[in-house]
Amino acid sequence: GYAALPTAVNITWSSINFKTILQWQPKPAGYFYTVEIHGQTSDIKKKCIRTTETECDVTDALKDVKETYVAHVLSVMPAGMDNFEEPPYALSEKFTPYSQTVIGKPEIKNYTQKGSELNVVIKDPLTPYTFPNGSFQSIRDIFQHDLEYKLYYWKDQSSGKKDATTKSHTFEVSVESTKNYCFYVQGFIPSRREDRNGQTSVMHCTTAERGIFDEYGAEVFIIIAVIAIAVITLAIVLPVILCKRKKVRAAREKQPLNGV
């Protein structure tokens, strides 16, 4: 009977951008699991009925993201063997999606470095929840002004890191126009007590247009300048010297020959 069935252990919630998976142990042998989601004010929702898996996608049972839920993982007999007893179950920890789901990796939509300004545009991660028209809600649609982004940026091949914060989708930060910069973005919820920081985006690096002075340094620039001055000086002095030589030669040719 039910009394002999083992109950689930190590029940955990795993949630990123409001997609939430409930996981537990052990693998069942000769029995099944059924998950019940209990909200403080909502009706009980059954998920993954008589499953042999040890995880269950409970996302659509947590649509009220500010509600606090508890999962009951029931150990149940195969169909046709019910004896109307209350099946044994194990309780999960409480879970509130709004304050506990992890903010996933933001997407860098585009970025530019023009002169001394670095511009970065972010795309909000999407959630599994939809609007009435069927389009997916982003985390911005749910968190509203509670969501902020932080940009971490630094000169390429440098360890000195700076950061900037925005409540919008864009960053505009001042940088050195002749240097390349690398950066990544991270979402965070300042109002949370725990799990404030989300996952970090893929790192990107800019490629600023660099002149010969920036590329090779002041020494090469000085050498080029010296060579240029020498060429210009030679171009001015050489004709003068040739002209003087020509005049001297002409004067010699006009002198009468001795003894004539």
C-alpha positions as CSV (number, residue, x, y, z in Angstrom):
1,G,0.0,0.0,0.0
2,Y,0.9,3.7,0.1
3,A,2.4,3.4,3.5
4,A,5.3,1.4,2.0
5,L,6.1,3.9,-0.7
6,P,9.2,6.1,-0.3
7,T,8.8,9.8,-0.5
8,A,10.8,12.3,-2.6
9,V,13.9,14.0,-1.1
10,N,16.2,16.8,-2.2
11,I,13.3,18.8,-3.8
12,T,14.7,21.9,-5.5
13,W,13.3,24.8,-7.6
14,S,15.3,25.8,-10.7
15,S,14.0,28.9,-12.4
16,I,15.5,31.2,-15.1
17,N,13.5,34.0,-16.6
18,F,10.4,32.5,-15.0
19,K,10.8,29.1,-16.6
20,T,10.6,26.9,-13.6
21,I,11.6,23.3,-13.1
22,L,11.0,21.3,-10.0
23,Q,13.5,18.5,-9.3
24,W,13.8,15.7,-6.7
25,Q,15.1,12.3,-6.0
26,P,15.1,9.2,-6.1
27,K,14.1,7.5,-9.3
28,P,10.9,5.6,-8.7
29,A,10.7,1.7,-8.9
30,G,7.2,0.2,-8.9
31,Y,5.5,3.5,-8.2
32,F,5.1,7.0,-9.7
33,Y,5.2,10.7,-8.8
34,T,2.5,13.4,-9.1
35,V,3.2,17.0,-8.4
36,E,0.8,19.4,-6.7
37,I,1.4,23.1,-6.7
38,H,-0.2,24.9,-3.7
39,G,-0.4,28.7,-3.7
40,Q,-1.4,30.9,-0.8
41,T,-4.4,32.2,-2.6
42,S,-4.7,30.1,-5.7
43,D,-6.3,26.7,-6.4
44,I,-4.2,23.5,-6.3
45,K,-2.7,22.6,-9.7
46,K,-1.6,19.1,-10.5
47,K,1.4,18.6,-12.8
48,C,3.3,15.6,-14.2
49,I,0.6,13.1,-13.1
50,R,2.0,9.6,-12.5
51,T,5.4,10.4,-14.0
52,T,8.5,8.2,-13.7
53,E,10.7,11.3,-14.1
54,T,12.3,13.2,-11.2
55,E,11.7,16.6,-12.6
56,C,8.6,18.6,-13.7
57,D,8.1,21.8,-15.6
58,V,5.7,23.7,-13.4
59,T,6.0,27.1,-15.2
60,D,2.4,27.4,-16.3
61,A,1.2,26.6,-12.7
62,L,3.1,29.7,-11.4
63,K,1.5,32.5,-13.6
64,D,0.9,34.7,-10.6
65,V,4.5,35.4,-10.3
66,K,4.2,37.4,-7.0
67,E,2.4,34.5,-5.3
68,T,4.3,32.2,-3.0
69,Y,4.0,28.5,-3.8
70,V,4.8,25.1,-2.1
71,A,5.1,21.9,-4.1
72,H,3.8,18.6,-2.8
73,V,5.6,15.7,-4.6
74,L,3.2,12.7,-4.1
75,S,4.3,9.1,-4.3
76,V,1.5,7.2,-6.0
77,M,0.6,3.6,-7.0
78,P,0.1,2.6,-10.7
79,A,-3.4,3.3,-12.1
80,G,-5.9,0.6,-11.1
81,M,-4.2,-0.1,-7.8
82,D,-5.5,2.9,-5.8
83,N,-6.9,1.9,-2.4
84,F,-8.3,5.3,-1.6
85,E,-5.6,6.0,1.0
86,E,-4.0,9.4,1.1
87,P,-0.7,9.0,-0.8
88,P,2.5,10.0,1.0
89,Y,4.2,13.2,-0.1
90,A,7.1,15.4,0.5
91,L,7.1,19.2,0.7
92,S,9.4,21.6,-1.1
93,E,10.7,24.9,0.2
94,K,8.5,28.0,-0.5
95,F,9.1,29.6,-3.8
96,T,8.1,33.1,-5.1
97,P,9.0,33.5,-8.8
98,Y,9.1,37.3,-8.7
99,S,11.8,37.4,-6.1
100,Q,13.6,34.1,-6.8
101,T,13.8,33.5,-10.5
102,V,17.3,34.1,-11.9
103,I,17.7,36.8,-14.5
104,G,19.1,35.1,-17.6
105,K,21.8,36.3,-20.0
106,P,20.9,39.6,-21.7
107,E,21.5,39.8,-25.4
108,I,23.7,42.6,-26.8
109,K,21.5,43.8,-29.7
110,N,24.2,46.1,-31.1
111,Y,27.0,48.3,-30.1
112,T,29.2,51.1,-31.6
113,Q,32.2,53.1,-30.5
114,K,32.2,56.5,-32.2
115,G,34.9,58.8,-31.1
116,S,34.9,59.0,-27.3
117,E,31.5,57.4,-26.9
118,L,30.6,53.8,-26.5
119,N,26.9,52.9,-27.2
120,V,25.5,49.6,-26.2
121,V,21.9,48.4,-26.8
122,I,20.4,45.5,-24.9
123,K,17.5,43.2,-25.7
124,D,15.5,42.0,-22.7
125,P,15.3,38.2,-22.3
126,L,11.9,36.6,-23.0
127,T,9.8,34.6,-20.5
128,P,7.6,31.6,-21.2
129,Y,4.5,33.8,-20.4
130,T,2.5,35.4,-23.2
131,F,0.2,38.3,-23.8
132,P,-3.4,37.7,-25.0
133,N,-2.2,38.1,-28.6
134,G,0.2,35.2,-28.1
135,S,3.5,37.2,-28.1
136,F,6.0,36.4,-25.4
137,Q,6.4,38.7,-22.4
138,S,10.0,39.9,-21.7
139,I,11.4,40.2,-18.2
140,R,11.0,44.0,-18.5
141,D,7.2,43.5,-19.0
142,I,7.0,41.7,-15.7
143,F,9.6,43.5,-13.5
144,Q,8.9,47.0,-15.0
145,H,11.1,49.6,-13.2
146,D,12.5,47.0,-10.7
147,L,14.8,45.7,-13.5
148,E,18.1,47.4,-14.1
149,Y,21.2,46.6,-16.2
150,K,24.8,47.0,-15.4
151,L,27.5,47.5,-18.0
152,Y,31.1,46.4,-17.1
153,Y,33.7,47.8,-19.5
154,W,37.5,48.1,-19.7
155,K,40.3,48.9,-22.1
156,D,41.3,45.9,-24.2
157,Q,44.2,44.1,-22.6
158,S,43.7,46.0,-19.3
159,S,42.5,44.8,-15.9
160,G,41.0,48.1,-14.8
161,K,37.2,47.7,-15.0
162,K,34.5,50.4,-14.9
163,D,30.7,50.0,-14.6
164,A,27.6,52.0,-15.5
165,T,23.9,51.4,-14.7
166,T,20.7,52.0,-16.6
167,K,17.0,51.4,-16.2
168,S,16.5,51.5,-20.0
169,H,17.9,49.4,-22.9
170,T,20.8,51.6,-23.8
171,F,24.2,52.7,-22.4
172,E,26.2,55.7,-23.4
173,V,29.6,55.9,-21.7
174,S,32.7,58.0,-22.3
175,V,35.8,56.2,-23.4
176,E,39.2,57.0,-25.0
177,S,38.6,57.4,-28.7
178,T,41.9,55.7,-29.6
179,K,41.5,52.6,-27.5
180,N,39.5,49.4,-28.0
181,Y,37.1,48.4,-25.2
182,C,35.7,45.1,-24.1
183,F,32.4,44.8,-22.1
184,Y,29.5,42.6,-20.9
185,V,26.1,43.3,-19.4
186,Q,24.3,41.9,-16.4
187,G,20.7,42.3,-15.3
188,F,19.9,42.8,-11.6
189,I,17.0,43.6,-9.3
190,P,18.1,46.1,-6.6
191,S,14.9,45.6,-4.6
192,R,15.7,42.0,-3.8
193,R,17.4,40.9,-0.7
194,E,18.9,37.8,-2.3
195,D,19.7,36.7,-5.9
196,R,20.0,40.3,-7.1
197,N,22.5,39.7,-9.8
198,G,21.6,37.8,-13.0
199,Q,23.7,35.9,-15.5
200,T,26.2,37.8,-17.5
201,S,26.0,38.3,-21.3
202,V,28.5,37.2,-23.9
203,M,31.6,39.5,-23.9
204,H,32.1,41.8,-26.8
205,C,35.1,44.0,-27.9
206,T,35.1,47.1,-30.1
207,T,37.5,47.8,-32.9
208,A,38.2,51.6,-32.9
209,E,39.8,53.2,-36.0
210,R,43.3,54.0,-35.1
211,G,45.8,56.3,-36.9
212,I,49.5,55.7,-37.4
213,F,50.3,57.7,-34.3
214,D,48.1,55.5,-32.1
215,E,49.2,52.3,-33.8
216,Y,53.0,52.8,-33.7
217,G,53.6,55.4,-31.1
218,A,55.3,58.8,-30.9
219,E,58.8,57.6,-31.9
220,V,57.7,56.6,-35.4
221,F,55.7,59.8,-35.8
222,I,58.9,61.8,-34.9
223,I,61.0,59.8,-37.4
224,I,58.4,60.3,-40.1
225,A,58.4,64.1,-39.3
226,V,62.2,64.3,-39.5
227,I,62.3,62.5,-42.8
228,A,59.6,64.7,-44.2
229,I,61.5,67.9,-43.1
230,A,64.7,66.5,-44.7
231,V,63.0,65.8,-48.0
232,I,61.4,69.3,-48.1
233,T,64.7,70.9,-47.2
234,L,66.5,68.9,-49.8
235,A,63.9,69.9,-52.4
236,I,64.5,73.6,-51.6
237,V,68.3,73.6,-51.2
238,L,69.2,71.3,-54.1
239,P,67.8,73.6,-56.9
240,V,69.7,76.5,-55.3
241,I,73.0,74.7,-55.3
242,L,72.5,73.5,-58.9
243,C,71.6,77.0,-60.0
244,K,74.8,78.5,-58.4
245,R,76.9,75.8,-60.0
246,K,75.4,76.6,-63.4
247,K,76.2,80.3,-63.0
248,V,79.8,79.6,-62.0
249,R,80.2,77.4,-65.0
250,A,78.8,79.9,-67.3
251,A,81.1,82.7,-66.0
252,R,84.1,80.5,-66.5
253,E,83.1,79.8,-70.1
254,K,83.0,83.5,-70.9
255,Q,86.5,84.3,-69.7
256,P,89.1,84.6,-72.6
257,L,91.7,81.9,-73.0
258,N,95.3,82.8,-71.9
259,G,97.8,83.5,-74.7
260,V,95.1,84.2,-77.3
